[in-house]
Each structure stands twice: as structure tokens, then as C-alpha cells.
């Protein structure tokens, strides 16, 4: 669980520097260049994900509660919603216009969905840590940036691209969970 906690701390640090300390983020970019600063941030984020996954998989299972089977279906619906909202961050659809922070809202939805079906300590720490990060990030970004700016108009083509991209990404997630992680999301 130490590796997982270290991964969470690294995730928070890499993501929150530009939100809570934008002057330090700008100073770093000024000292080494914007490109190298982004590469360092990306490497920290990838490293944090690796630490979280390895640490989570190695953590001893200590159950706090046993989720009822029906929550699997709630989880799957929330995950479909999370993917749908996450995709809105880059595609000019009506969802992007309606939700200010689609990727962070999707992270919250993802974390809540996983907390519903995982009642062990490691899951509560991991998914609760990501949930807490996404809440703090939304608050920090809103304070840093102020009111929301203008967005491009949503287009029918953007709506179709949004639906198609969400279907593809959700299918990949189901495949990865089933084939690579050994967790079939649609268990009865």
C-alpha cells in the first residue's frame, strides 16, 4: 500500500502544481522551457499511475464492507456516464458547453463508481484519494481562473463524434478490465 500511496501523492503533486502554485509552474517552465516542463509533468503522471496500479495490485485485501451485487450495474452505468463526460473535454458537443470541468467531473464519477463496488481498504484509499483530488482541483481551478470563458458552438458533427468516441473508449475500458486486469465489469 506504500507504493500506491506514493503514487497518489505523486499524482496530486504533478496535477496540483499548476493549479495551486501557478507562479512556480511558470518559473519552472521559464527555467527549462515549456516543452521540457510538460514532459516532466507527463513522466510524473505516468510514474504515479504505475505506482498506483502496482501498489494497488500488491495491497493486502482488508475488507471494510461487502458491496451488494446490484451495485455492479450501478457502477457500469456510472462508468458509461464518466466516459461520456470525459470525452466532452475535447469535442465541441452540448455536454462540453454544459459542464465546466468535464474531465474532472468524469474523474469524480469514476471514483464514486469504483468506491461503490470495492469495499476494501486499498480501494477506499485509491479511489477516495482520486475523488478528493478531483474535488480540490475543481475548486482550485475555479479560484485560479475565475468565471468560465466562451466556448465554441456545439455542432451535430461534434455530437456524433462525442457519441462515437465515448462508445469506443468505453469498449476499450471493458476490454482492458476483462482481458488484461482479469476483472469482468459485467459480472452478475
N, C-alpha and C positions, 0 to 999 in steps of 0.2 A: 504494500500500500504506500510505501515511501516513494517509490518511483512515480506512482500515479499522482500523489500529492505534489511532488516536484514538478511533474508535467502540468498540473493545474496552475501552479504558481508561475511557471514559465509562460503559459498561455495568457494569464492575466497580465503579466508584465509586458509581453510583446504587444498585446492589444491595447492596453490602457495608457502606455506612454504618450501616444499622440493625443489621447483624449484628456487625461488629467494633467499632463505636463507638455503641452504643445510647444512651449519655448525650448525645452530640452530636446524634443524631437527635431525641431528646426535647426538647433545648434549642431546636433549630430549630422543631419543632412548637409549643413553648411561646411562642416569639417571634413567629411569624407565623400560628399556628393549624394544626390538624391537616389541615384540608381543603387549604389552600394548600401545605402541605408535601407532601401526596400528589400534588397537581397538578404541582409542581416535579419530583418524582421521576418521575412519568409522562412529563413532557416530556423529561427527561434520557434516559429509556429509549427513547422513540420516536426522539429525536435520535441516540442511539447506534446503533439499528438502521438508520436511514437512512445514517449514516456507514459502517457496516459493509457494507451492501449496495452503496452507490455505490463505496466503496473496493475491495471485492472484485471487482466487475464491471470496474473500471478497472485492476486489477492486471495486470502483465505475467505471462504464464504461463511459469513456470520449473519444469519437471518434475523431481521428485526420484525418483519411481518411477512405473511404469505398472501400475495395478491390473488383475488379470485380469478377464475379462468375468463370470465366475461370481459375483464379489463384488457385482454389481448386484442379484442375487437375495437375497444375504445382507443387503444394505443395505435392500431393500424389506421384508424380514421384520423387521429391527430397527426400521425406521420405523413399521411397523404396531404393534409392541410399544411403542415410545416413545409413540405417540399414545394407545394403550390405557392405559398407565401414567399419562400426563399427565392424562387425563380423570379419573382416580381422585382427584385433588386436591380436587374439588368435589362428588363424587357418593358417597352412602353405599353403596358396594359392598364386597365382601370384599377387593378389591385395596387399597382405602384403609385397611382395617384391617391388612393385611399389610405395607404399605410406609410407613415413617415420612415420607419426603420424596418423594412420587410425582412432583412436577413437576421436582425436581432430578435424580432418578433418570432421568426421561424425557429431560432435557437431556443427561445423560451418554450415554444410549443414542443419542440423536440425533447427538451429536458423534462418537461412535465409528463409527456407521453412515456418516457423511459422510467421515470420515477413511479408511475402507476403500475408497471409490470415487473419491477425489480425491487424487492424488499430487503436486500442485504446491505450491509454497512458500506462496502466499496461502491455500490451503485448509488447509494444516497450521497456519499461524498463526491463522486464524479459528476453525476447528473445535477445534484444540488449546487455544486461549485460552478458548473456551466450556467445554470439558471441564475445564480447570484451575479455572475459576471455579466450576463446579458442585461439584467435589470440595471446594474451600476453603469454599464456602457450607454444605455439609452439615456439615463439621467445625465451622465457626463457630456454626451454629445449635444443634448438639448441645451444644457447650460453653456457649453462652449460656442455653439453655432447660432443660438437664438432661433427666431422664427424660421419656418420652412420656406425655402425659395420656390420659384416657379418650376414646374415640370413640363416636359413635352406632352402634347396631347396624346391620349391613348388612341390606337388605331385598331381596326378589325384585324389587320395582319399581325399586329402586336399581340392581340388577344389569342389568336390561333397559335402563334409562336409560343406564347406562355403555356397554353394547354399542352401542346406537343412536347415542349421541353420538360414540363412537370411530369408527364407520363413516362418519358424516357428516364429521367433521373430517379423516379420512384421505382421503376423496374430494375435499374442498376442497384439501388439500395437493397431491394428484396433479394436479388441475386447474390450480392456480397454477403448479406446476413446468412443466407442459406448455404451457399457453396463454400465460401471462404471462412466464415466465422462459426458455421455449424449451428446457427440459430435460425430456425424456420419461423418467420414472422406470423404465419397464418395457422399456427398450431391450434387445435380445437380446445 
